[in-house]
Amino acid sequence: MNTPRGAIVDEDALYRELSSGRLRAAFDVFWEEPYTGRLLELPSDRFMVTPHIASTCREFLAATARDFVQFLDMVAPQ
């Protein structure tokens, strides 16, 4: 799911689905910052929180470049 910062997520419904194990999620932004809700109580194998600035770190950019090269090799082999 890709959500904007607006409150479009039914937090109670999301919590129930994540708690049941039927759904997993990762968020890097929330409808409320700083987020203090109960989603943070869930185990990390069901709900993961990452920093929103991850896309600007050197490691992320290097991994993205590697992934893109692999993708190009798959779709347009030389």
N, C-alpha and C positions, 0 to 999 in steps of 0.2 A: 504494500500500500504506500502510496506517495501522497502525503497530506500537507497542506499549507499550515501556517500557524493558527489559522482560525479554528474555532471550536466546532469542528464538523464531526468529530469522533465521539460516539457515545461511550464514555469512559467505563461505565458500569457494564455495558454489554461486552466491551473489549476485555475487561478484566475477567468476566465469566468465561469467555471463550479461551483466553490464555490459560486460565486456571484449570480448565477441563482438559487441556492438552490438544484440543482440536485445531488450535491456531498458534502460530509463533509470530513475533513481530520484532522489529528493530526501529527505533526512533532516534533521530538526531535533533529534532526540534519538537516543541510542545506548544499547546494552546495557551499555556500559562508558564511564564519563565520568571524565576526559577521554579521548576516543577517540583511539587512536594506530594503528589498523589500516591495512591497505593499500588500503582503499576510497578513502582520501584521495589516493592516487596516480593515480586515474583522471581523465581529462579532464573538465572541467566540463560538457561537452555530454552526458555519460553519467551523471555523479553530482554532485549539487549538495548542498551543506551550507548550511543557513540557521540563524540563531540562533533558539532556541526562544522568545525573548522578542519576536520580530517582531510578534506579535499585539497587543502593548501599545504600539507606537509610533504616533505621530500619523498618519504617512503610511499605515500599514496600515489604521487605523480609517477614515480619509477614503476610501480606495479601496474598502473594504468597504461603506461607506454608498453610494457611487456605484454599485457593482455591484448592491446591493440595490434601489436605485431603478430601475435598468435592468431588473432581473428583474421588479419589480412592473409596470412599463410593458408588459412582454411578456405577462404572464399575466393582468393586469387593466387593460387600456387604459381610459382615461377616455372 
